[in-house]
Amino acid sequence: MSLLLDFVKKQLVGEVNHPAFKAGDTVTVHYKIKEGDKERIQQFTGVVIQRKNEPTTASFTVRKISNGVGVERIFPLASPFIDKIEVNKVGVVRRAKLYYIRTRTGKSARIREKLTTSKEA
């Protein structure tokens, strides 16, 4: 029964080519919005606070502060409405779920950035 469910999930969900990211990373999600007969792309930039589930039903939550109010949005990873995902910063965290960020504001809500070494000589 389990093999049959796995087969059906793979058939329903197409192949997605998104970059590798994890909790603590700052990402920009380009999401297609359909309004009437028009379609536009909206960008949502924030910190990934969690990734969930197995690859076929995976989702991730992105949090940002907008006008002093915390806004979280959950995106299914295999959604056809996601145009692309850009990883802006790679964060250094010790947790897989960053729920504690919800209660923090200001400097205590910062996440350390992974320093990249570039050899351009």
Backbone as a printed PyTorch tensor [residue, N CA C, xyz], in Angstrom:
tensor([[[  0.8250,  -1.1910,   0.0000],
         [  0.0000,   0.0000,   0.0000],
         [  0.8710,   1.2570,   0.0000]],

        [[  1.9250,   1.2250,   0.7800],
         [  2.8150,   2.3750,   0.8710],
         [  3.5160,   2.6350,  -0.4600]],

        [[  3.9120,   1.5910,  -1.1440],
         [  4.5680,   1.7570,  -2.4420],
         [  3.6150,   2.3580,  -3.4680]],

        [[  2.3540,   1.9670,  -3.3910],
         [  1.3560,   2.5060,  -4.2980],
         [  1.1360,   4.0010,  -4.0510]],

        [[  1.0790,   4.3980,  -2.7860],
         [  0.9160,   5.8230,  -2.4540],
         [  2.1230,   6.6280,  -2.9150]],

        [[  3.3230,   6.0950,  -2.7210],
         [  4.5260,   6.7910,  -3.1720],
         [  4.5190,   6.9820,  -4.6880]],

        [[  4.0660,   5.9530,  -5.4010],
         [  4.0120,   6.0340,  -6.8640],
         [  3.0380,   7.1300,  -7.3040]],

        [[  1.8780,   7.1890,  -6.6820],
         [  0.8700,   8.1870,  -7.0400],
         [  1.3680,   9.5970,  -6.7100]],

        [[  2.0090,   9.7720,  -5.5640],
         [  2.5350,  11.0920,  -5.1970],
         [  3.5730,  11.5680,  -6.2000]],

        [[  4.4380,  10.6740,  -6.6500],
         [  5.4590,  11.0520,  -7.6320],
         [  4.8340,  11.4300,  -8.9650]],

        [[  3.7290,  10.7660,  -9.3320],
         [  3.0640,  11.0810, -10.5910],
         [  2.3650,  12.4420, -10.5190]],

        [[  1.7850,  12.7750,  -9.3580],
         [  1.0520,  14.0320,  -9.2160],
         [  1.9810,  15.2300,  -9.1220]],

        [[  3.0910,  15.0600,  -8.4410],
         [  4.0210,  16.1600,  -8.2300],
         [  5.1210,  16.0750,  -9.2720]],

        [[  5.2650,  17.1410, -10.0570],
         [  6.2970,  17.1740, -11.0830],
         [  7.6730,  17.4500, -10.4800]],

        [[  8.6380,  17.5050, -11.3330],
         [ 10.0150,  17.7630, -10.9130],
         [ 10.1860,  19.2620, -10.6600]],

        [[ 10.7120,  19.6220,  -9.4890],
         [ 10.9610,  21.0210,  -9.1630],
         [ 12.4630,  21.2480,  -9.0540]],

        [[ 12.9070,  22.3620,  -9.5880],
         [ 14.3300,  22.6960,  -9.5630],
         [ 14.5370,  23.9760,  -8.7710]],

        [[ 14.4950,  23.8490,  -7.4570],
         [ 14.7330,  24.9900,  -6.5880],
         [ 16.0970,  24.8320,  -5.9380]],

        [[ 16.7320,  25.9420,  -5.5630],
         [ 18.0390,  25.8210,  -4.9010],
         [ 17.8920,  25.2110,  -3.5100]],

        [[ 18.9690,  24.6770,  -3.0070],
         [ 18.9650,  24.0960,  -1.6610],
         [ 18.9720,  25.2280,  -0.6370]],

        [[ 18.0460,  25.1730,   0.3150],
         [ 18.0080,  26.1410,   1.3950],
         [ 17.4720,  25.4530,   2.6240]],

        [[ 17.7010,  26.0780,   3.7850],
         [ 17.2960,  25.4790,   5.0540],
         [ 16.7950,  26.5720,   5.9800]],

        [[ 16.4030,  26.1940,   7.1810],
         [ 15.9530,  27.1740,   8.1610],
         [ 17.1000,  28.1220,   8.4970]],

        [[ 16.8020,  29.4010,   8.5850],
         [ 17.8100,  30.4070,   8.8810],
         [ 18.2710,  31.1710,   7.6580]],

        [[ 17.9960,  30.6570,   6.4750],
         [ 18.3960,  31.3350,   5.2500],
         [ 17.3920,  32.4340,   4.9080]],

        [[ 17.8810,  33.5080,   4.3200],
         [ 17.0210,  34.5720,   3.8300],
         [ 16.7760,  34.3280,   2.3500]],

        [[ 15.5090,  34.2000,   1.9780],
         [ 15.1690,  33.8690,   0.5990],
         [ 14.1660,  34.8750,   0.0400]],

        [[ 14.1300,  34.9520,  -1.2840],
         [ 13.1120,  35.7120,  -1.9970],
         [ 12.3260,  34.7240,  -2.8340]],

        [[ 11.0240,  34.6560,  -2.5900],
         [ 10.1470,  33.7530,  -3.3220],
         [  9.3710,  34.5800,  -4.3350]],

        [[  9.5130,  34.2440,  -5.6060],
         [  8.7740,  34.9070,  -6.6810],
         [  7.5230,  34.0710,  -6.9190]],

        [[  6.3560,  34.6270,  -6.5450],
         [  5.0970,  33.8890,  -6.5420],
         [  4.1370,  34.5000,  -7.5540]],

        [[  3.5210,  33.6570,  -8.3850],
         [  2.5890,  34.1370,  -9.4010],
         [  1.2270,  34.3910,  -8.7680]],

        [[  0.7090,  35.5890,  -8.9750],
         [ -0.6020,  35.9910,  -8.4700],
         [ -1.5170,  36.2170,  -9.6700]],

        [[ -2.6880,  35.5970,  -9.6460],
         [ -3.6420,  35.7800, -10.7310],
         [ -4.7920,  36.6440, -10.2300]],

        [[ -4.9840,  37.8010, -10.8830],
         [ -6.0490,  38.7280, -10.5290],
         [ -6.9250,  38.9340, -11.7590]],

        [[ -8.0810,  38.3110, -11.7420],
         [ -8.9530,  38.3810, -12.9100],
         [ -8.3230,  37.6260, -14.0710]],

        [[ -8.1070,  38.3310, -15.1850],
         [ -7.4560,  37.6990, -16.3300],
         [ -5.9820,  38.0740, -16.4330]],

        [[ -5.4960,  38.8640, -15.4740],
         [ -4.0860,  39.2690, -15.4630],
         [ -3.2850,  38.3940, -14.5180]],

        [[ -2.0130,  38.2730, -14.8050],
         [ -1.1130,  37.5110, -13.9440],
         [  0.1450,  38.3370, -13.7110]],

        [[  0.5820,  38.3900, -12.4580],
         [  1.8050,  39.1240, -12.1180],
         [  2.6180,  38.2970, -11.1390]],

        [[  3.8620,  38.7060, -10.9280],
         [  4.7460,  38.0010, -10.0050],
         [  5.0030,  38.8920,  -8.8060]],

        [[  4.7360,  38.3580,  -7.6190],
         [  4.9390,  39.0780,  -6.3700],
         [  6.1420,  38.4730,  -5.6620]],

        [[  6.9920,  39.3280,  -5.1010],
         [  8.1740,  38.8560,  -4.3820],
         [  7.9190,  38.9130,  -2.8880]],

        [[  8.3060,  37.8530,  -2.1910],
         [  8.1730,  37.7830,  -0.7390],
         [  9.5500,  37.4390,  -0.1940]],

        [[ 10.1840,  38.3900,   0.4890],
         [ 11.5280,  38.2000,   1.0120],
         [ 11.4780,  38.0900,   2.5190]],

        [[ 12.1160,  37.0620,   3.0680],
         [ 12.1340,  36.8750,   4.5090],
         [ 13.0280,  35.7160,   4.9020]],

        [[ 12.9650,  35.3740,   6.1820],
         [ 13.7920,  34.3070,   6.7440],
         [ 12.9830,  33.0150,   6.7830]],

        [[ 13.5750,  31.9350,   6.3390],
         [ 12.9210,  30.6320,   6.4160],
         [ 12.9730,  30.1780,   7.8690]],

        [[ 11.8020,  29.9420,   8.4810],
         [ 11.7940,  29.5070,   9.8830],
         [ 11.5300,  28.0200,  10.0240]],

        [[ 11.0820,  27.3660,   8.9400],
         [ 10.9140,  25.9130,   9.0050],
         [ 10.7700,  25.3230,   7.6200]],

        [[ 11.1310,  24.0450,   7.5110],
         [ 10.8260,  23.2140,   6.3500],
         [ 10.1280,  21.9820,   6.8660]],

        [[  9.1180,  21.5010,   6.1440],
         [  8.2990,  20.3930,   6.6330],
         [  8.1510,  19.2920,   5.5930]],

        [[  7.8860,  18.0800,   6.1040],
         [  7.3840,  16.9360,   5.3580],
         [  8.3810,  16.2990,   4.3990]],

        [[  7.8950,  15.2730,   3.7520],
         [  8.6890,  14.5270,   2.7950],
         [  8.7460,  15.2870,   1.4780]],

        [[  9.6270,  14.9010,   0.5710],
         [  9.8240,  15.6990,  -0.6520],
         [  8.5800,  15.9400,  -1.4950]],

        [[  7.6500,  14.9870,  -1.5450],
         [  6.4850,  15.1840,  -2.4250],
         [  5.4870,  16.1870,  -1.8720]],

        [[  5.3730,  16.2970,  -0.5470],
         [  4.4220,  17.2340,   0.0570],
         [  5.1410,  18.2910,   0.8890]],

        [[  6.3560,  18.5930,   0.5550],
         [  7.1660,  19.5130,   1.3510],
         [  6.6250,  20.9360,   1.2810]],

        [[  6.8180,  21.6670,   2.3860],
         [  6.4550,  23.0790,   2.4400],
         [  7.4790,  23.7980,   3.2980]],

        [[  7.4940,  25.1160,   3.1830],
         [  8.3980,  25.9260,   3.9960],
         [  7.6950,  27.2090,   4.3870]],

        [[  8.0840,  27.7500,   5.5410],
         [  7.4810,  28.9700,   6.0690],
         [  8.5160,  30.0830,   6.0380]],

        [[  8.1150,  31.2300,   5.5060],
         [  8.9880,  32.4000,   5.4150],
         [  8.3780,  33.4990,   6.2610]],

        [[  9.2080,  34.1720,   7.0780],
         [  8.7470,  35.2380,   7.9640],
         [  9.4910,  36.5270,   7.6440]],

        [[  8.7280,  37.6200,   7.6330],
         [  9.3250,  38.9450,   7.4700],
         [  8.5730,  39.9220,   8.3510]],

        [[  9.1840,  41.0760,   8.5690],
         [  8.5520,  42.1500,   9.3390],
         [  8.1120,  43.2120,   8.3410]],

        [[  6.8040,  43.5000,   8.3120],
         [  6.2640,  44.4940,   7.4070],
         [  5.5310,  45.5610,   8.2230]],

        [[  6.0480,  46.7820,   8.1990],
         [  5.4860,  47.9040,   8.9590],
         [  5.3750,  47.5860,  10.4480]],

        [[  6.3690,  46.9150,  10.9890],
         [  6.3890,  46.5990,  12.4060],
         [  5.5460,  45.4030,  12.8020]],

        [[  4.9470,  44.7190,  11.8270],
         [  4.1060,  43.5610,  12.0910],
         [  4.7430,  42.3380,  11.4420]],

        [[  4.8620,  41.2540,  12.1970],
         [  5.4170,  40.0290,  11.6480],
         [  4.4320,  39.3440,  10.7110]],

        [[  4.9170,  38.9840,   9.5250],
         [  4.0810,  38.3250,   8.5280],
         [  4.7430,  37.0010,   8.1610]],

        [[  3.9790,  35.9040,   8.2410],
         [  4.4810,  34.5950,   7.8630],
         [  3.6520,  34.0610,   6.7160]],

        [[  4.3150,  33.3800,   5.8190],
         [  3.6150,  32.7920,   4.6850],
         [  4.1490,  31.3920,   4.4590]],

        [[  3.2500,  30.4490,   4.2520],
         [  3.6220,  29.0560,   4.0330],
         [  3.5050,  28.7680,   2.5440]],

        [[  4.5800,  28.2490,   1.9660],
         [  4.6150,  27.9180,   0.5500],
         [  4.7860,  26.4130,   0.3730]],

        [[  3.9330,  25.7600,  -0.4350],
         [  4.2170,  24.3720,  -0.8050],
         [  5.3900,  24.3660,  -1.7890]],

        [[  6.3520,  23.5000,  -1.5830],
         [  7.5670,  23.5070,  -2.3960],
         [  7.2820,  23.1160,  -3.8460]],

        [[  6.3070,  22.2520,  -4.0670],
         [  5.9930,  21.7820,  -5.4190],
         [  4.8970,  22.6100,  -6.0830]],

        [[  4.6090,  23.7920,  -5.5770],
         [  3.5350,  24.6200,  -6.1200],
         [  3.8880,  25.1100,  -7.5260]],

        [[  2.9540,  25.0170,  -8.4620],
         [  3.2170,  25.5450,  -9.7990],
         [  3.2140,  27.0750,  -9.8380]],

        [[  2.7480,  27.7140,  -8.7520],
         [  2.7070,  29.1770,  -8.7040],
         [  4.0460,  29.7900,  -8.2980]],

        [[  4.9750,  28.9890,  -7.7870],
         [  6.3040,  29.5120,  -7.4510],
         [  7.1080,  29.6080,  -8.7350]],

        [[  7.4520,  30.8310,  -9.1160],
         [  8.2360,  31.0490, -10.3290],
         [  9.6900,  30.6810, -10.0780]],

        [[ 10.2660,  31.2310,  -9.0060],
         [ 11.6290,  30.8660,  -8.6310],
         [ 11.8820,  31.2590,  -7.1850]],

        [[ 12.9220,  30.6740,  -6.6180],
         [ 13.3420,  30.9620,  -5.2530],
         [ 14.8060,  31.3790,  -5.3180]],

        [[ 15.1110,  32.5380,  -4.7360],
         [ 16.4930,  33.0210,  -4.6720],
         [ 16.9620,  32.9730,  -3.2300]],

        [[ 18.1550,  32.4380,  -2.9940],
         [ 18.7390,  32.4370,  -1.6610],
         [ 19.6220,  33.6730,  -1.5640]],

        [[ 19.2270,  34.6290,  -0.7030],
         [ 19.9670,  35.8810,  -0.5600],
         [ 21.1160,  35.7490,   0.4280]],

        [[ 20.8500,  35.1580,   1.5900],
         [ 21.8580,  34.9750,   2.6290],
         [ 21.7290,  33.5740,   3.1960]],

        [[ 22.8570,  32.9990,   3.5590],
         [ 22.8570,  31.6910,   4.2150],
         [ 23.0950,  31.9420,   5.7010]],

        [[ 22.1360,  31.5540,   6.5320],
         [ 22.2290,  31.7870,   7.9670],
         [ 22.8760,  30.6320,   8.7020]],

        [[ 23.4530,  30.9460,   9.8590],
         [ 24.0550,  29.9280,  10.7200],
         [ 23.1640,  29.7930,  11.9420]],

        [[ 22.4360,  28.6720,  12.0330],
         [ 21.5420,  28.4120,  13.1580],
         [ 21.7700,  26.9930,  13.6500]],

        [[ 21.3190,  26.7280,  14.8710],
         [ 21.4920,  25.4090,  15.4680],
         [ 20.1790,  24.6470,  15.6000]],

        [[ 19.1260,  25.1640,  15.0200],
         [ 17.8200,  24.5440,  15.1300],
         [ 17.2370,  24.2990,  13.7370]],

        [[ 16.3400,  23.3290,  13.6410],
         [ 15.6550,  23.0700,  12.3880],
         [ 14.3870,  23.9030,  12.2790]],

        [[ 13.8110,  24.2750,  13.4060],
         [ 12.6110,  25.1040,  13.4400],
         [ 12.9190,  26.3390,  14.2780]],

        [[ 12.7520,  27.5050,  13.7070],
         [ 13.1290,  28.7530,  14.3760],
         [ 11.9080,  29.4970,  14.9060]],

        [[ 11.0740,  28.8140,  15.6700],
         [  9.8570,  29.4410,  16.1980],
         [ 10.1710,  30.5400,  17.2050]],

        [[ 11.3350,  30.4950,  17.8300],
         [ 11.6850,  31.5080,  18.8260],
         [ 11.8460,  32.8870,  18.2070]],

        [[ 12.0270,  32.9690,  16.8990],
         [ 12.1600,  34.2620,  16.2150],
         [ 10.8600,  35.0640,  16.3320]],

        [[  9.7340,  34.3770,  16.4780],
         [  8.4360,  35.0600,  16.5460],
         [  8.3330,  35.9980,  17.7380]],

        [[  8.9880,  35.6590,  18.8400],
         [  8.9030,  36.4820,  20.0500],
         [  9.9970,  37.5360,  20.1260]],

        [[ 10.9380,  37.5100,  19.2100],
         [ 12.0650,  38.4310,  19.2540],
         [ 11.8620,  39.5970,  18.3010]],

        [[ 12.3940,  40.7560,  18.6990],
         [ 12.3850,  41.9270,  17.8310],
         [ 13.7510,  42.5840,  17.8970]],

        [[ 14.0510,  43.3790,  16.9080],
         [ 15.2940,  44.1400,  16.9120],
         [ 16.5320,  43.2730,  16.7580]],

        [[ 17.5780,  43.6270,  17.5270],
         [ 18.8530,  42.9340,  17.3960],
         [ 18.8050,  41.4840,  17.8330]],

        [[ 17.9250,  41.1510,  18.7630],
         [ 17.8600,  39.7680,  19.2340],
         [ 17.2430,  38.8380,  18.1850]],

        [[ 16.6130,  39.4000,  17.1630],
         [ 16.0150,  38.5820,  16.1090],
         [ 16.9700,  38.3510,  14.9440]],

        [[ 18.1870,  38.8670,  15.0640],
         [ 19.1450,  38.6950,  13.9760],
         [ 19.6390,  37.2600,  13.9000]],

        [[ 19.9960,  36.8470,  12.7060],
         [ 20.5850,  35.5310,  12.4800],
         [ 21.9620,  35.7570,  11.8720]],

        [[ 22.9500,  35.0700,  12.4430],
         [ 24.3030,  35.2180,  11.9190],
         [ 24.3660,  34.7380,  10.4800]],

        [[ 25.1650,  35.4340,   9.6850],
         [ 25.3120,  35.0930,   8.2780],
         [ 26.5750,  34.2610,   8.0740]],

        [[ 26.4680,  33.2530,   7.2470],
         [ 27.6310,  32.4320,   6.9340],
         [ 28.5360,  33.2240,   6.0080]],

        [[ 29.7940,  33.3580,   6.3980],
         [ 30.7330,  34.1130,   5.6050],
         [ 31.2390,  33.2320,   4.4680]],

        [[ 31.1800,  33.7580,   3.2640],
         [ 31.6650,  33.0040,   2.1210],
         [ 33.0490,  33.5010,   1.7510]],

        [[ 33.9320,  32.5910,   1.4890],
         [ 35.2940,  32.9580,   1.1100],
         [ 35.3990,  32.8730,  -0.3990]],

        [[ 35.7330,  33.9990,  -1.0030],
         [ 35.8850,  34.0300,  -2.4630],
         [ 37.3350,  34.2860,  -2.7840]],

        [[ 37.8540,  33.4840,  -3.6790],
         [ 39.2610,  33.6150,  -4.1000],
         [ 39.2940,  34.1920,  -5.5080]],

        [[ 39.3020,  35.5090,  -5.5610],
         [ 39.3550,  36.1970,  -6.8450],
         [ 40.7040,  36.8580,  -7.0040]],

        [[ 41.6990,  36.0750,  -7.3420],
         [ 43.0470,  36.6180,  -7.4860],
         [ 43.6030,  36.3640,  -8.8590]]])
